[in-house]
Amino acid sequence: MRRQIEGAKGVAEVVAACRPQVICAYPITPQTHIVEGLGALVRTGALRGCEFVNVESEFAAMSVAIGASAAGARAYTATASQGLLFMSEALYNASGLGLPVVMTVANRAIGAPINIWNDHSDAMSQRDSGWIQLYAETNQEAIDLHVQAFRLAEEMSVPVMVCMDGFVLTHAFEPLEVPTQEDVDAFLPPFTPRQVLDPSEPVSIGAMVGPEAFTEVRYLAFHRQREALGRIPEIAAEFAAAFGRDSGGLLHTYRCEDARTVVLAMGSVLGTLKDTVDALRDEGVAIGVVGLTSFRPFPMAAVREAVGGAERLIVLERAFSVGVGGIVSADVHMAVAGLGQLHHTVIAGLGGRPVTRASLRRMMLEAVEGRLEPLTFLDLDRDLIDRELARVRARPRSGPAAENILRDVGVVGARPH
Amino acid sequence: MGTREIRYFQVGSHAVGNRLLDPEQRTVQADPERANALTCGHRACQGCGEALGARYVVDAALRATAGRLVAVNATGCLEVFSTPYPETSWQLPWLHSLFGNAPAVATGVAAALRAQGHEDVRVLAQGGDGGTVDIGFGCLSGMFERDDDVLYVCYDNQGYMNTGVQRSGATPPGARTATTEAVGDAPGAPFGQGKDVPRIAMAHGVGYVATATVADLRDLEGKVERAMEVRGARYLHVLVPCPLGWGSPPALTIRIARLATQTGLFPVYEARDGEVTGVTTIRRHVPVEEYLRPQKRFAHLFSHPSGPAALARIQEMADRNIERYRLLGDGGAT
């Protein structure tokens, strides 16, 4: 039954239906509504057999999840932005130990300058943490991905991050279908841990490993993610058979047949991209979209197959690596190496800046007409940049850049759009 | 476990043989059925106070819980010397995650056990002083504040010994470490710094807080047993001399721990719900020099011009403890 609810509420309800046994919560915008919703479900008794632990930091949240998972409980937490960075050390530990924690990341920018709005800098910064990263395009997919995430995590003994765009998805109200308890129970078996702290069968977990075996232990992590490449589409297919919805998988293609230009992106921006592509298609432009769901593991073969036929490839990213450019682009380029395509990286939507159809259309037409630079920052206000660069040149003590630019813009706080 | 008055038959010794006690009063280590949780083959240094303390603590906790115990370990000497891959010295379920998160990991284990209805299984978390008073302090405070059902044991050797003897928030003033070298006008660790975590635990209202040393192992066992009778957060702070870091002969580990108590520098007490409920009084009160002199980390105090003033300040600290905890008892030295 579809109900008009907030994305975060839908996620809270579906996580509850997955019967987590330990939930650890530390608040950070825009994740708060998820853990608030779960806290209420535990308090009212709607979610039974679950310990809800209010912790003192994200580092503790992931640490509690590590302990809980190692003791055989299905463990869940949610975070965003600075919180994800603060738990970074524990993220690597959870994956290194092979503990199938599931976590929602309500994607948000990273400071400085502090910014609470959406982009993918947070999850991208943990690209190499050993977690599986699945990106939701819509709130419905975010809901569905959580059911699949627990199944995938526990089958592979690998932690899974479900990434959903902060505010754009988490705070959006729309008609959503939350799977029923009965259906989730049929899809998601109880957690059977590969390793567990059990006094009747004592094991030591977390031993020190030196050069003699470190490579092999780490290779196994790589191997598990490679195996996940096979399981992710299978689980998505099983989910589709059980729930009647096409959610998850490695990637989705949209109007890519005969496309000479393909735009690849992740997350909620895909909706706007598809609308833009529809309009361009009506005008006769052969352009399509690839929505990447699984960023880790990165589906090299599937990406090559999806975009390999195009002459021109645009990777649109909501994060970037300072000093290089695209992050997703680097992996995509490896996937299509040798095909001789033209490559563009477009950095867009940083810190919550809306990615509009008008801007996307302009960018796509520039690409099709051969006028798009290899690396572009969409809607960059060049005038503001030049003014700040001039200040830096003019005076040794030019002051804090962010505050200078806000003064130029004429507002304190967010820029109105 | 209760205690009973002992009649001493030997003059000049405070040692009491187990044969003088009823079987139920004997030490856990005297029991041939003891768990021997930290088995031989580990790689601790000769005379390691931490290895000794950990074996007594974990064995006592195992007896108190009839073997239904899980241990969580912070990174540090105890973790490194007990689990060099692919070997392990632990005979109980044991988890090492990170340096700074053992209290939170233990919270997670306890929550998982509760959620699964295994509340008979108890949780012990352990770490060194660096993992406890410094890098793990936020998680420790959170665990205390939530009153999670965890006994946290800090084995305090007063520095980062595993990384090569650097200063921690538990390093005493005047002590030479690799980051507070015995050079300059004020050699060694500065005065006026450091944390007293047992008192901080008491300020959290933790149900059971105690200090102990490896000089009185029966007392240590008893405190572990009493701690396991309580549910909720508990804290045990154990002074464990480190021959490597302290520059003391391995054979003197027990004696130096005892001198720490007999000077008053390390008060041994028990507290419930934030109030001190029991103190181990000093049997033979000695000046701090007697404790400091056998340790090379304090050698400069006996040669440097600033030494006498520093020694006086350390003596003041000991005197302050004696006064605060009434370490000489109500009627003076016993």
HADDOCK unambig.tbl for C-alpha pairs under 7 A between the chains (distance, minus, plus):
assign (segid A and resid 21 and name CA) (segid B and resid 112 and name CA) 6.72 0.50 0.50
assign (segid A and resid 21 and name CA) (segid B and resid 115 and name CA) 5.83 0.50 0.50
assign (segid A and resid 22 and name CA) (segid B and resid 111 and name CA) 6.55 0.50 0.50
assign (segid A and resid 22 and name CA) (segid B and resid 112 and name CA) 6.19 0.50 0.50
assign (segid A and resid 49 and name CA) (segid B and resid 115 and name CA) 5.39 0.50 0.50
assign (segid A and resid 50 and name CA) (segid B and resid 115 and name CA) 5.69 0.50 0.50
assign (segid A and resid 51 and name CA) (segid B and resid 111 and name CA) 6.00 0.50 0.50
assign (segid A and resid 51 and name CA) (segid B and resid 115 and name CA) 6.03 0.50 0.50
assign (segid A and resid 55 and name CA) (segid B and resid 142 and name CA) 6.64 0.50 0.50
assign (segid A and resid 56 and name CA) (segid B and resid 142 and name CA) 5.62 0.50 0.50
assign (segid A and resid 60 and name CA) (segid B and resid 101 and name CA) 6.66 0.50 0.50
assign (segid A and resid 60 and name CA) (segid B and resid 104 and name CA) 5.45 0.50 0.50
assign (segid A and resid 60 and name CA) (segid B and resid 139 and name CA) 6.14 0.50 0.50
assign (segid A and resid 63 and name CA) (segid B and resid 101 and name CA) 6.11 0.50 0.50
assign (segid A and resid 63 and name CA) (segid B and resid 104 and name CA) 5.48 0.50 0.50
assign (segid A and resid 63 and name CA) (segid B and resid 105 and name CA) 4.91 0.50 0.50
assign (segid A and resid 64 and name CA) (segid B and resid 104 and name CA) 5.04 0.50 0.50
assign (segid A and resid 64 and name CA) (segid B and resid 105 and name CA) 4.67 0.50 0.50
assign (segid A and resid 64 and name CA) (segid B and resid 107 and name CA) 5.90 0.50 0.50
assign (segid A and resid 64 and name CA) (segid B and resid 108 and name CA) 3.94 0.50 0.50
assign (segid A and resid 65 and name CA) (segid B and resid 108 and name CA) 5.88 0.50 0.50
assign (segid A and resid 66 and name CA) (segid B and resid 105 and name CA) 6.19 0.50 0.50
assign (segid A and resid 66 and name CA) (segid B and resid 108 and name CA) 6.85 0.50 0.50
assign (segid A and resid 67 and name CA) (segid B and resid 105 and name CA) 4.28 0.50 0.50
assign (segid A and resid 67 and name CA) (segid B and resid 106 and name CA) 6.05 0.50 0.50
assign (segid A and resid 67 and name CA) (segid B and resid 108 and name CA) 4.32 0.50 0.50
assign (segid A and resid 67 and name CA) (segid B and resid 109 and name CA) 4.55 0.50 0.50
assign (segid A and resid 68 and name CA) (segid B and resid 108 and name CA) 4.22 0.50 0.50
assign (segid A and resid 68 and name CA) (segid B and resid 109 and name CA) 4.61 0.50 0.50
assign (segid A and resid 68 and name CA) (segid B and resid 111 and name CA) 6.54 0.50 0.50
assign (segid A and resid 68 and name CA) (segid B and resid 112 and name CA) 4.80 0.50 0.50
assign (segid A and resid 71 and name CA) (segid B and resid 109 and name CA) 5.40 0.50 0.50
assign (segid A and resid 71 and name CA) (segid B and resid 112 and name CA) 5.95 0.50 0.50
assign (segid A and resid 71 and name CA) (segid B and resid 113 and name CA) 6.81 0.50 0.50
assign (segid A and resid 72 and name CA) (segid B and resid 112 and name CA) 6.85 0.50 0.50
assign (segid A and resid 73 and name CA) (segid B and resid 112 and name CA) 5.23 0.50 0.50
assign (segid A and resid 93 and name CA) (segid B and resid 97 and name CA) 6.54 0.50 0.50
assign (segid A and resid 197 and name CA) (segid B and resid 70 and name CA) 6.72 0.50 0.50
assign (segid A and resid 197 and name CA) (segid B and resid 93 and name CA) 5.14 0.50 0.50
assign (segid A and resid 197 and name CA) (segid B and resid 94 and name CA) 6.94 0.50 0.50
assign (segid A and resid 198 and name CA) (segid B and resid 93 and name CA) 6.02 0.50 0.50
assign (segid A and resid 199 and name CA) (segid B and resid 67 and name CA) 6.89 0.50 0.50
assign (segid A and resid 199 and name CA) (segid B and resid 68 and name CA) 5.64 0.50 0.50
assign (segid A and resid 199 and name CA) (segid B and resid 69 and name CA) 6.21 0.50 0.50
assign (segid A and resid 199 and name CA) (segid B and resid 70 and name CA) 6.76 0.50 0.50
assign (segid A and resid 199 and name CA) (segid B and resid 92 and name CA) 6.34 0.50 0.50
assign (segid A and resid 199 and name CA) (segid B and resid 93 and name CA) 5.83 0.50 0.50
assign (segid A and resid 202 and name CA) (segid B and resid 91 and name CA) 6.65 0.50 0.50
assign (segid A and resid 202 and name CA) (segid B and resid 92 and name CA) 4.97 0.50 0.50
assign (segid A and resid 202 and name CA) (segid B and resid 93 and name CA) 4.18 0.50 0.50
assign (segid A and resid 203 and name CA) (segid B and resid 92 and name CA) 6.84 0.50 0.50
assign (segid A and resid 203 and name CA) (segid B and resid 93 and name CA) 4.88 0.50 0.50
assign (segid A and resid 203 and name CA) (segid B and resid 94 and name CA) 6.38 0.50 0.50
assign (segid A and resid 204 and name CA) (segid B and resid 88 and name CA) 6.84 0.50 0.50
assign (segid A and resid 204 and name CA) (segid B and resid 90 and name CA) 6.97 0.50 0.50
assign (segid A and resid 204 and name CA) (segid B and resid 93 and name CA) 5.77 0.50 0.50
assign (segid A and resid 204 and name CA) (segid B and resid 94 and name CA) 4.67 0.50 0.50
assign (segid A and resid 204 and name CA) (segid B and resid 95 and name CA) 5.93 0.50 0.50
assign (segid A and resid 205 and name CA) (segid B and resid 94 and name CA) 6.09 0.50 0.50
assign (segid A and resid 205 and name CA) (segid B and resid 95 and name CA) 4.71 0.50 0.50
assign (segid A and resid 205 and name CA) (segid B and resid 96 and name CA) 6.22 0.50 0.50
assign (segid A and resid 206 and name CA) (segid B and resid 95 and name CA) 5.81 0.50 0.50
assign (segid A and resid 206 and name CA) (segid B and resid 96 and name CA) 4.67 0.50 0.50
assign (segid A and resid 206 and name CA) (segid B and resid 97 and name CA) 6.10 0.50 0.50
assign (segid A and resid 207 and name CA) (segid B and resid 83 and name CA) 5.21 0.50 0.50
assign (segid A and resid 207 and name CA) (segid B and resid 84 and name CA) 6.37 0.50 0.50
assign (segid A and resid 207 and name CA) (segid B and resid 85 and name CA) 5.78 0.50 0.50
assign (segid A and resid 207 and name CA) (segid B and resid 96 and name CA) 6.98 0.50 0.50
assign (segid A and resid 208 and name CA) (segid B and resid 80 and name CA) 6.59 0.50 0.50
assign (segid A and resid 208 and name CA) (segid B and resid 83 and name CA) 6.18 0.50 0.50
assign (segid A and resid 208 and name CA) (segid B and resid 84 and name CA) 5.35 0.50 0.50
assign (segid A and resid 208 and name CA) (segid B and resid 85 and name CA) 5.45 0.50 0.50
assign (segid A and resid 209 and name CA) (segid B and resid 84 and name CA) 6.81 0.50 0.50
assign (segid A and resid 209 and name CA) (segid B and resid 85 and name CA) 5.10 0.50 0.50
